[in-house]
Amino acid sequence: MSANLETHGEANIDIAAFLKSCGVPIVRVDATNPQNLTWHFAQPELCQELIRQFYQGTARVSPQTLLLESKRLKDQVFSARRRNGEYDGIGGS
């Protein structure tokens, strides 16, 4: 990956799911702190415009796509935490 690739870093999982639902590609995930993952998206200018639309209430995405992307990102969070030893197994055993 190019060292000078500009990205938009997003730690808010809801906004990250929204950006992904809009088709903006994730170029990397910073999981150095499993409590606070940051997703880095290509096209930072587009991200800023989409986020502006999101907060203005004018953005439109498919609800099914948004739910799917939200689930995928949550899976990434849980996987990162699991790798960090925060979960001992299902059911807290």
C-alpha positions in Angstrom: 0.0 0.0 0.0 1.3 3.5 -0.8 2.5 5.4 2.2 1.0 8.7 0.9 -2.5 7.3 0.3 -5.0 9.8 1.8 -7.8 8.2 3.8 -10.6 9.2 6.1 -10.3 7.5 9.5 -13.6 6.7 11.3 -13.9 5.3 14.8 -17.7 5.7 14.9 -19.1 2.3 13.9 -22.4 3.7 12.8 -20.8 6.2 10.4 -18.3 3.6 9.2 -21.2 1.2 8.4 -22.9 4.1 6.6 -19.8 4.9 4.5 -19.4 1.3 3.6 -23.0 1.1 2.7 -22.5 4.0 0.3 -19.8 2.0 -1.5 -16.7 3.7 -0.1 -14.0 1.1 0.2 -12.2 0.4 3.5 -8.4 0.4 2.8 -7.3 -0.6 6.3 -8.5 -1.2 9.8 -6.5 0.0 12.8 -7.0 -2.5 15.5 -4.1 -1.5 17.7 -6.6 -0.7 20.4 -9.4 -3.4 20.3 -11.6 -1.1 22.4 -11.6 1.5 19.6 -11.1 0.2 16.1 -10.6 2.8 13.4 -11.7 2.1 9.8 -9.8 4.0 7.1 -11.7 4.7 4.0 -10.5 5.7 0.5 -11.8 9.0 -1.0 -11.7 11.3 2.1 -13.5 14.1 0.2 -16.4 11.8 -0.7 -16.5 10.6 2.9 -16.8 14.2 4.2 -19.6 14.9 1.8 -21.5 11.7 2.7 -21.1 12.4 6.4 -22.4 16.0 5.9 -25.4 14.5 4.1 -25.8 11.9 6.9 -26.0 14.6 9.6 -28.3 16.8 7.5 -30.7 13.9 7.0 -30.4 13.9 3.3 -28.4 10.7 2.8 -30.1 7.7 1.5 -28.9 4.1 1.7 -30.7 0.7 1.6 -31.7 -0.3 5.2 -30.7 -3.9 4.4 -27.3 -2.9 3.2 -26.8 -0.7 6.3 -27.7 -3.5 8.6 -25.4 -6.0 6.8 -22.4 -3.6 6.9 -23.1 -2.8 10.5 -23.0 -6.5 11.3 -19.8 -7.0 9.4 -18.1 -4.2 11.2 -19.3 -5.5 14.6 -17.9 -8.9 13.7 -14.5 -7.2 13.1 -14.7 -5.5 16.5 -15.5 -8.8 18.3 -12.8 -10.6 16.4 -10.2 -8.0 17.4 -11.3 -8.2 21.0 -11.2 -12.0 20.9 -7.6 -11.9 19.6 -6.7 -9.6 22.4 -7.9 -12.1 24.9 -11.0 -10.2 26.1 -13.3 -13.1 25.6 -12.7 -16.5 27.2 -15.4 -18.3 25.3 -19.1 -18.4 24.7 -21.2 -18.1 27.9 -18.4 -16.6 29.9 -16.9 -19.9 30.9 
